[in-house]
Amino acid sequence: MAKSIMLQGTMSNVGKSFLTAALCRILRQDGYSVAPFKSQNMALNSFITPDGLEIGRAQALQAEAAGLEPSALMNPILLKPTTDVGSQVIVNGRVLGNMKAAEYFRRKKELIPDIMRAYETLSAQHDVIVIEGAGSPVELNLKKDDIVNMGLAELVRSPVLLVGDIDRGGVFAQLIGTLTLLESSQRELVKGLVVNKFRGDISLFSDGVQILEELSCKKVAGVVHYINCDLEDEDSLSEKLAARDLNGIIDIAVIRLPKISNFTDMDVFGQYEGVSVRYVSRAGELGDPDLIIIPGTKSTISDMQWLSESGLARAIKGSFDRRIPVFGICGGYQIMGRTVTDPLGSECGGSVAGLGLLDCETVFTSEKKQTQVRGRFGEVTGFFSCLSGAEFYGYEVHMGVTENTGTELTDCGGAFSGNGAGCYVHGIFDSADVSGRLVKELYRRKGLTYSGSSSDRREYRSAQLDILAENVRKALDMELIRRIIEEGV
């Protein structure tokens, strides 16, 4: 069975996902067979594995860092919030059903056998498992039935690194306070501390390291700089969703839907010089962008209602009438059609009129489509004619069936009309063929020429993972970490 090391955080968004990816990359570079694991993830950014199973996108990124194909074994439970008090529960890559939070908390211990089967199968295949926790291990009202932080560490007998975020302040209170609130047996599982997201001269924190070690009786395994690498964030705390950059030559406005999902679909545009991506949540913020993207959503009907109530629906249609191109992905594609109907309550039930920019209608069913795809754009007219024949890769994950009465956008479906287009494929822009053509056309439309090269997201992401690993390796005491892994608990 594999050795293990677990990263737990003092709170959400301290950088556990990226540090897990970094350790996967470093250990792989050092000759280990390594795999990531997160027993329970809550995120609207998901990924479809080659065998058609759904997991958190962070685990897909970590698998890539480890040189592996993503697997449902790496994330046996995924919660995708559908309302403020409920989520779609995905177990072993397939939908178990929608549950209110209270029901899930009553039943989640029933899922421990699924967690352990996944972990033990993964453990039998690799040398090291790098485990990621979730949120904080000392949410005192949730500790009793924990299956993702110390509860999991105890189940699999894994040593723990506790990560604090110095950029948000109070790192001493974060780390020492968390250790203090742990049970003594759990505190023994913590074998080291990590201070993450440090800005400035690290030598100025040498006293801080000494203080932490004296107060905690734990070694500080490293102080990690705030690393400027362009990797995919997973959840709604992402700084990208607050982006308001208007300095680019090309202005891409992404509608920030309340239940936005897979916002990583737009990350590729950040690789192109002169292209800015900003997220818009108010009608007055839309302005006159060069391109509008309506992203995926976990609740299409309620988000369409929000668009109407907020005035953004009217603003988007006004932009479309002014010949500003609009592209919808998955739920955004559904929103661009005439109607969306959910007769079975697969998401939130009911029916709503869409934006009417595409000649299609969507009906939700009980079956969820989950598949990786490769394809090619058809003969497209209008603004998106620049994509005719372009090759793409990506994946589909949706419950709606969309009937398009016009010509299909791609050989995997979708629709186009004038300056509007949409399809179900997440990652549709990731190939250099698609993003490169689109950027060049946006430049051309402004009377300019884009002179840079086209950029494939997968190749770029691999290079960014190497940058992450290089910087984290320098910051961490890898000899200590390898000893922690070897000695276990």
C-alpha positions as CSV (number, residue, x, y, z in Angstrom):
1,M,0.0,0.0,0.0
2,A,1.1,3.6,-0.7
3,K,2.6,6.0,1.8
4,S,0.6,9.2,2.2
5,I,0.8,12.9,3.1
6,M,-2.3,15.1,3.7
7,L,-2.6,18.9,3.3
8,Q,-5.2,20.5,5.5
9,G,-5.9,24.3,5.7
10,T,-6.8,26.7,8.4
11,M,-9.7,27.8,6.1
12,S,-10.9,27.7,2.5
13,N,-8.7,29.1,-0.2
14,V,-5.4,29.0,1.6
15,G,-3.8,27.2,-1.4
16,K,-4.2,23.5,-0.6
17,S,-5.2,22.6,-4.1
18,F,-2.2,24.2,-5.7
19,L,0.2,22.9,-3.0
20,T,-1.3,19.4,-3.6
21,A,-0.6,19.8,-7.3
22,A,2.9,21.0,-6.6
23,L,3.7,18.0,-4.4
24,C,2.3,15.7,-7.0
25,R,4.6,17.2,-9.6
26,I,7.6,17.3,-7.4
27,L,7.3,13.7,-6.3
28,R,6.7,12.6,-9.8
29,Q,9.8,14.4,-10.9
30,D,11.7,12.6,-8.1
31,G,10.7,9.2,-9.5
32,Y,7.7,8.3,-7.4
33,S,4.4,7.0,-8.7
34,V,2.1,9.5,-7.0
35,A,-1.7,10.2,-7.1
36,P,-3.9,12.9,-5.6
37,F,-7.0,12.2,-3.5
38,K,-9.8,14.3,-2.1
39,S,-12.6,12.3,-0.4
40,Q,-15.2,15.0,-0.7
41,N,-15.1,18.2,-2.8
42,M,-17.7,20.9,-3.1
43,A,-17.3,22.8,-6.4
44,L,-19.2,23.8,-9.5
45,N,-16.0,23.4,-11.6
46,S,-16.0,19.8,-12.6
47,F,-14.2,17.6,-15.1
48,I,-15.2,14.4,-17.0
49,T,-12.7,11.6,-16.9
50,P,-11.9,9.5,-20.0
51,D,-14.4,6.8,-18.8
52,G,-17.2,9.4,-18.5
53,L,-17.1,10.0,-14.7
54,E,-17.4,13.4,-13.0
55,I,-14.9,14.7,-10.5
56,G,-13.7,18.1,-9.2
57,R,-11.6,20.0,-11.7
58,A,-8.8,20.5,-9.0
59,Q,-8.3,16.7,-8.9
60,A,-8.0,16.6,-12.7
61,L,-5.3,19.3,-12.5
62,Q,-3.5,17.4,-9.7
63,A,-3.7,14.2,-11.8
64,E,-2.1,16.1,-14.7
65,A,0.6,17.2,-12.3
66,A,1.2,13.6,-11.3
67,G,1.3,12.5,-15.0
68,L,-1.9,10.5,-14.7
69,E,-5.3,10.4,-16.4
70,P,-7.9,11.8,-14.0
71,S,-10.0,9.1,-12.3
72,A,-13.1,9.0,-10.1
73,L,-10.9,7.2,-7.5
74,M,-9.3,10.6,-6.9
75,N,-12.5,12.3,-5.8
76,P,-15.2,9.8,-4.8
77,I,-17.7,12.4,-3.6
78,L,-18.4,15.7,-5.4
79,L,-21.1,18.1,-4.2
80,K,-22.4,20.6,-6.8
81,P,-24.5,23.3,-5.1
82,T,-27.9,23.8,-6.8
83,T,-29.4,26.2,-4.2
84,D,-28.1,27.9,-1.0
85,V,-29.2,24.9,1.0
86,G,-28.8,21.9,-1.3
87,S,-26.5,20.2,-3.7
88,Q,-26.3,17.5,-6.4
89,V,-24.5,14.6,-4.8
90,I,-22.1,12.7,-7.1
91,V,-20.6,9.5,-5.8
92,N,-18.0,7.6,-7.8
93,G,-18.5,9.9,-10.7
94,R,-22.3,9.4,-11.0
95,V,-25.2,11.3,-9.8
96,L,-26.7,9.9,-6.6
97,G,-29.4,12.6,-6.4
98,N,-30.1,16.1,-5.1
99,M,-30.0,16.5,-1.3
100,K,-30.7,19.3,1.1
101,A,-27.7,20.0,3.3
102,A,-29.3,18.6,6.4
103,E,-30.1,15.3,4.6
104,Y,-26.6,15.0,3.3
105,F,-25.1,15.6,6.7
106,R,-27.3,12.9,8.1
107,R,-26.3,10.4,5.4
108,K,-22.7,11.2,4.6
109,K,-21.1,8.6,6.9
110,E,-22.9,6.0,4.8
111,L,-20.4,7.0,2.1
112,I,-17.3,6.0,4.0
113,P,-17.1,2.6,2.4
114,D,-17.1,4.3,-1.1
115,I,-14.3,6.6,0.1
116,M,-12.3,3.8,1.5
117,R,-12.7,1.6,-1.6
118,A,-11.5,4.4,-3.8
119,Y,-8.6,5.2,-1.5
120,E,-7.4,1.6,-1.1
121,T,-7.7,1.0,-4.8
122,L,-5.6,4.1,-5.6
123,S,-3.2,3.2,-2.8
124,A,-2.5,-0.2,-4.3
125,Q,-1.5,1.3,-7.6
126,H,1.0,4.0,-6.4
127,D,3.9,4.8,-4.1
128,V,2.5,8.0,-2.5
129,I,-1.0,9.5,-2.2
130,V,-1.1,13.2,-1.7
131,I,-4.4,13.9,0.1
132,E,-6.2,17.3,0.1
133,G,-8.6,18.3,2.9
134,A,-11.4,20.8,2.6
135,G,-12.0,24.1,4.4
136,S,-11.0,24.0,8.1
137,P,-10.5,20.8,10.2
138,V,-11.9,22.7,13.3
139,E,-15.4,23.7,12.3
140,L,-16.6,22.5,15.7
141,N,-20.2,21.9,14.6
142,L,-19.1,19.6,11.8
143,K,-16.2,17.7,13.4
144,K,-18.3,14.8,14.7
145,D,-19.0,13.2,11.3
146,D,-16.0,14.6,9.4
147,I,-15.0,12.5,6.3
148,V,-12.6,15.0,4.6
149,N,-10.2,16.4,7.1
150,M,-9.1,14.8,10.4
151,G,-11.8,12.2,10.1
152,L,-10.2,11.0,6.9
153,A,-6.6,11.4,8.2
154,E,-7.6,9.0,11.1
155,L,-9.2,6.5,8.7
156,V,-6.2,6.2,6.4
157,R,-3.6,7.0,9.1
158,S,-2.0,9.8,7.2
159,P,0.5,12.4,8.5
160,V,-0.8,16.0,8.0
161,L,0.8,19.3,6.9
162,L,-1.3,22.2,8.1
163,V,-1.3,25.2,5.7
164,G,-2.0,28.8,6.7
165,D,-2.5,31.8,4.4
166,I,-0.3,34.8,5.5
167,D,-1.6,37.0,2.7
168,R,-5.0,37.2,4.4
169,G,-3.5,38.1,7.8
170,G,-3.5,36.4,11.2
171,V,-1.4,33.5,10.2
172,F,-0.3,32.9,13.8
173,A,-3.9,32.8,15.0
174,Q,-4.8,30.6,12.0
175,L,-2.2,27.9,12.7
176,I,-1.9,28.0,16.5
177,G,-5.7,28.4,16.9
178,T,-6.4,25.4,14.6
179,L,-3.9,23.2,16.5
180,T,-5.4,24.3,19.8
181,L,-8.9,23.3,18.7
182,L,-7.9,19.9,17.5
183,E,-8.2,16.8,19.7
184,S,-4.8,15.8,21.2
185,S,-4.8,12.6,19.1
186,Q,-5.5,14.6,15.9
187,R,-2.8,17.2,16.8
188,E,-0.3,14.3,16.9
189,L,-1.1,13.7,13.2
190,V,0.1,17.2,12.3
191,K,3.8,16.7,11.4
192,G,4.5,20.2,10.0
193,L,3.2,23.7,9.3
194,V,3.3,25.6,6.0
195,V,3.0,29.3,5.7
196,N,1.6,30.1,2.2
197,K,1.2,33.1,0.0
198,F,4.1,35.2,1.5
199,R,4.8,38.5,-0.2
200,G,8.2,40.2,0.1
201,D,11.5,39.3,1.7
202,I,11.1,35.9,3.4
203,S,14.1,36.5,5.6
204,L,12.0,39.0,7.5
205,F,9.8,36.2,8.6
206,S,12.6,34.1,10.3
207,D,11.4,35.3,13.7
208,G,7.9,34.2,12.7
209,V,9.1,30.7,11.9
210,Q,10.8,30.5,15.3
211,I,7.7,31.7,17.1
212,L,5.4,29.2,15.3
213,E,7.8,26.4,16.1
214,E,8.0,27.3,19.8
215,L,4.3,27.8,20.2
216,S,3.2,24.8,18.2
217,C,6.1,22.3,19.0
218,K,5.8,21.5,15.2
219,K,8.4,22.1,12.5
220,V,7.7,24.7,9.9
221,A,8.1,22.8,6.6
222,G,8.4,25.9,4.6
223,V,7.3,29.5,3.8
224,V,6.0,29.7,0.3
225,H,6.0,32.9,-1.7
226,Y,2.9,34.1,-3.5
227,I,3.5,32.3,-6.8
228,N,2.5,34.1,-9.9
229,C,1.6,31.1,-12.1
230,D,-1.5,30.9,-14.3
231,L,-3.4,27.7,-13.1
232,E,-7.1,27.0,-12.8
233,D,-8.9,28.1,-9.7
234,E,-11.7,25.8,-8.6
235,D,-14.3,27.7,-6.7
236,S,-16.3,30.9,-6.2
237,L,-13.5,32.4,-4.1
238,S,-11.3,32.7,-7.2
239,E,-9.8,36.2,-7.7
240,K,-10.5,35.8,-11.4
241,L,-14.2,36.3,-10.8
242,A,-13.6,39.8,-9.4
243,A,-11.6,40.8,-12.5
244,R,-12.5,44.2,-13.9
245,D,-9.6,44.6,-16.3
246,L,-10.4,47.1,-19.1
247,N,-6.8,47.6,-20.2
248,G,-6.6,45.1,-23.0
249,I,-6.9,45.8,-26.7
250,I,-9.6,43.1,-26.8
251,D,-12.3,43.2,-24.1
252,I,-14.0,39.9,-23.4
253,A,-16.9,40.2,-20.9
254,V,-18.0,37.0,-19.1
255,I,-21.4,37.1,-17.4
256,R,-20.9,36.2,-13.8
257,L,-24.0,34.1,-13.2
258,P,-25.0,33.4,-9.6
259,K,-24.5,29.6,-10.1
260,I,-21.6,30.0,-12.5
261,S,-19.7,26.7,-13.3
262,N,-16.6,25.8,-15.1
263,F,-15.4,29.4,-15.4
264,T,-12.0,27.9,-16.3
265,D,-13.4,27.6,-19.8
266,M,-12.2,31.2,-20.3
267,D,-8.7,30.9,-18.8
268,V,-7.1,30.3,-22.2
269,F,-7.7,33.9,-23.2
270,G,-5.4,35.1,-20.5
271,Q,-2.5,33.6,-22.4
272,Y,-2.9,36.0,-25.3
273,E,-1.2,39.4,-25.2
274,G,-3.6,42.3,-25.4
275,V,-6.7,40.3,-24.4
276,S,-8.5,41.0,-21.1
277,V,-11.2,38.9,-19.5
278,R,-13.6,40.5,-17.0
279,Y,-16.6,39.2,-15.1
280,V,-19.8,41.2,-15.2
281,S,-22.6,40.9,-12.7
282,R,-24.5,44.2,-13.3
283,A,-26.0,45.6,-16.4
284,G,-24.1,48.9,-16.0
285,E,-20.8,47.0,-16.1
286,L,-21.3,45.4,-19.5
287,G,-20.4,48.4,-21.7
288,D,-19.4,47.6,-25.3
289,P,-17.1,44.6,-25.1
290,D,-15.6,42.9,-28.2
291,L,-17.1,39.5,-27.2
292,I,-19.6,38.4,-24.6
293,I,-19.4,34.8,-23.2
294,I,-22.3,33.3,-21.2
295,P,-20.7,30.5,-19.2
296,G,-22.0,27.3,-17.7
297,T,-24.4,27.3,-14.7
298,K,-25.6,24.6,-12.3
299,S,-29.1,26.2,-12.2
300,T,-30.0,27.5,-15.7
301,I,-33.6,28.5,-15.0
302,S,-32.9,30.5,-11.8
303,D,-29.9,32.2,-13.5
304,M,-32.0,33.1,-16.5
305,Q,-34.5,34.6,-14.1
306,W,-31.7,36.5,-12.5
307,L,-30.5,37.9,-15.8
308,S,-34.0,39.2,-16.5
309,E,-34.4,40.7,-13.0
310,S,-30.9,42.3,-13.0
311,G,-31.4,44.0,-16.4
312,L,-28.5,42.0,-17.9
313,A,-30.8,40.1,-20.2
314,R,-31.8,43.4,-21.8
315,A,-28.2,44.6,-21.9
316,I,-27.0,41.4,-23.6
317,K,-29.7,41.5,-26.2
318,G,-28.9,45.2,-26.8
319,S,-25.3,44.3,-27.4
320,F,-26.3,41.5,-29.7
321,D,-28.4,43.9,-31.7
322,R,-25.3,46.1,-32.0
323,R,-23.5,43.1,-33.6
324,I,-21.4,42.3,-30.6
325,P,-20.8,38.5,-30.8
326,V,-22.2,36.3,-28.0
327,F,-21.0,32.8,-27.2
328,G,-22.8,30.5,-24.7
329,I,-21.3,27.3,-23.1
330,C,-23.5,24.6,-21.7
331,G,-26.0,26.4,-19.4
332,G,-25.0,29.6,-21.3
333,Y,-26.0,27.9,-24.5
334,Q,-29.3,26.9,-23.0
335,I,-29.9,30.5,-21.9
336,M,-29.3,31.8,-25.4
337,G,-32.2,29.7,-26.7
338,R,-35.9,30.4,-26.8
339,T,-37.1,28.4,-23.7
340,V,-35.7,26.2,-20.9
341,T,-38.0,23.7,-19.3
342,D,-37.3,21.4,-16.3
343,P,-40.4,19.2,-15.9
344,L,-38.8,16.7,-13.6
345,G,-37.1,19.2,-11.2
346,S,-33.6,18.0,-12.3
347,E,-32.2,21.4,-11.3
348,C,-34.9,23.7,-9.8
349,G,-38.0,22.9,-11.9
350,G,-40.3,25.2,-13.9
351,S,-39.9,26.8,-17.2
352,V,-38.4,30.1,-18.4
353,A,-38.0,32.1,-21.6
354,G,-34.4,32.4,-22.7
355,L,-32.7,35.3,-24.4
356,G,-33.9,34.1,-27.8
357,L,-30.6,34.7,-29.6
358,L,-30.5,31.1,-30.9
359,D,-33.3,29.1,-32.5
360,C,-33.3,26.2,-30.0
361,E,-35.2,24.9,-27.0
362,T,-34.0,22.9,-24.0
363,V,-35.8,20.3,-21.9
364,F,-34.2,18.8,-18.8
365,T,-34.3,15.1,-18.3
366,S,-33.2,12.7,-15.5
367,E,-30.2,11.5,-17.5
368,K,-26.9,13.3,-17.2
369,K,-24.6,13.3,-20.2
370,Q,-20.9,12.9,-19.2
371,T,-18.4,12.4,-21.9
372,Q,-15.1,13.7,-23.3
373,V,-15.3,14.9,-26.9
374,R,-13.2,15.8,-29.9
375,G,-14.6,17.5,-32.9
376,R,-14.6,20.1,-35.6
377,F,-16.7,23.2,-36.3
378,G,-18.9,23.1,-39.3
379,E,-19.4,25.7,-42.0
380,V,-20.3,28.6,-39.8
381,T,-21.7,32.0,-41.0
382,G,-21.6,35.4,-39.2
383,F,-18.9,36.5,-36.8
384,F,-18.0,32.9,-35.8
385,S,-17.3,31.9,-39.4
386,C,-13.7,32.3,-38.4
387,L,-14.0,29.0,-36.6
388,S,-15.3,27.0,-39.6
389,G,-13.3,23.7,-39.7
390,A,-11.4,24.4,-36.5
391,E,-10.6,21.4,-34.3
392,F,-11.4,21.3,-30.6
393,Y,-11.3,19.0,-27.6
394,G,-13.3,19.2,-24.3
395,Y,-16.1,17.5,-22.4
396,E,-19.8,17.6,-21.9
397,V,-21.5,17.4,-18.6
398,H,-25.2,18.4,-18.6
399,M,-28.8,17.1,-18.0
400,G,-30.6,19.2,-20.6
401,V,-31.4,18.0,-24.2
402,T,-31.4,20.9,-26.7
403,E,-33.4,20.8,-29.9
404,N,-31.8,23.0,-32.5
405,T,-33.9,23.7,-35.6
406,G,-31.0,25.4,-37.5
407,T,-27.6,24.2,-38.7
408,E,-25.4,22.7,-36.0
409,L,-22.3,24.6,-34.9
410,T,-20.1,21.6,-34.6
411,D,-20.1,17.9,-35.3
412,C,-20.9,17.5,-31.6
413,G,-24.0,19.8,-31.8
414,G,-24.5,23.4,-30.8
415,A,-26.1,26.2,-32.8
416,F,-25.3,29.5,-34.4
417,S,-27.3,32.5,-35.8
418,G,-25.8,35.8,-36.9
419,N,-23.3,36.8,-34.3
420,G,-24.5,34.3,-31.8
421,A,-23.2,30.7,-31.1
422,G,-23.3,28.2,-28.4
423,C,-22.6,24.5,-27.6
424,Y,-22.3,22.1,-24.7
425,V,-18.5,21.6,-24.9
426,H,-16.5,22.8,-21.9
427,G,-13.0,23.6,-22.9
428,I,-14.2,24.6,-26.4
429,F,-11.7,27.4,-26.5
430,D,-8.7,25.5,-25.2
431,S,-7.2,24.3,-28.4
432,A,-4.8,26.7,-30.2
433,D,-6.8,26.3,-33.3
434,V,-10.0,27.7,-31.7
435,S,-8.6,30.3,-29.4
436,G,-6.0,31.5,-31.9
437,R,-8.6,32.0,-34.7
438,L,-11.0,33.8,-32.4
439,V,-8.4,36.2,-31.0
440,K,-7.1,37.0,-34.5
441,E,-10.7,37.7,-35.7
442,L,-11.4,40.0,-32.7
443,Y,-8.2,41.9,-33.6
444,R,-9.1,42.0,-37.3
445,R,-12.6,43.4,-36.5
446,K,-10.9,46.4,-34.8
447,G,-8.7,46.9,-37.9
448,L,-5.6,45.4,-36.2
449,T,-3.4,42.4,-36.7
450,Y,-2.6,39.9,-33.9
451,S,1.1,39.1,-34.4
452,G,1.5,36.7,-31.5
453,S,1.4,32.9,-31.7
454,S,-1.7,30.7,-30.9
455,S,-1.6,29.0,-27.5
456,D,-2.9,25.5,-26.5
457,R,-4.2,25.4,-23.0
458,R,-2.9,21.9,-22.2
459,E,0.6,22.7,-23.2
460,Y,0.6,26.0,-21.4
461,R,-0.9,24.4,-18.2
462,S,1.9,21.8,-18.1
463,A,4.5,24.5,-18.3
464,Q,2.7,26.4,-15.5
465,L,2.7,23.2,-13.3
466,D,6.5,23.1,-13.8
467,I,6.8,26.7,-12.6
468,L,4.6,25.9,-9.6
469,A,6.7,22.8,-8.7
470,E,10.0,24.6,-9.1
471,N,9.0,27.4,-6.8
472,V,7.4,25.2,-4.1
473,R,10.4,22.9,-4.2
474,K,12.6,25.8,-3.3
475,A,10.3,26.9,-0.5
476,L,9.6,23.6,1.2
477,D,12.0,21.5,3.2
478,M,11.6,18.5,0.9
479,E,14.0,16.3,3.0
480,L,11.6,16.9,6.0
481,I,8.5,16.1,3.8
482,R,10.0,12.9,2.4
483,R,10.8,11.9,6.0
484,I,7.3,12.6,7.1
485,I,5.9,10.5,4.2
486,E,8.3,7.6,5.0
487,E,7.7,7.6,8.7
488,G,4.0,8.0,8.5
489,V,2.1,8.1,11.8
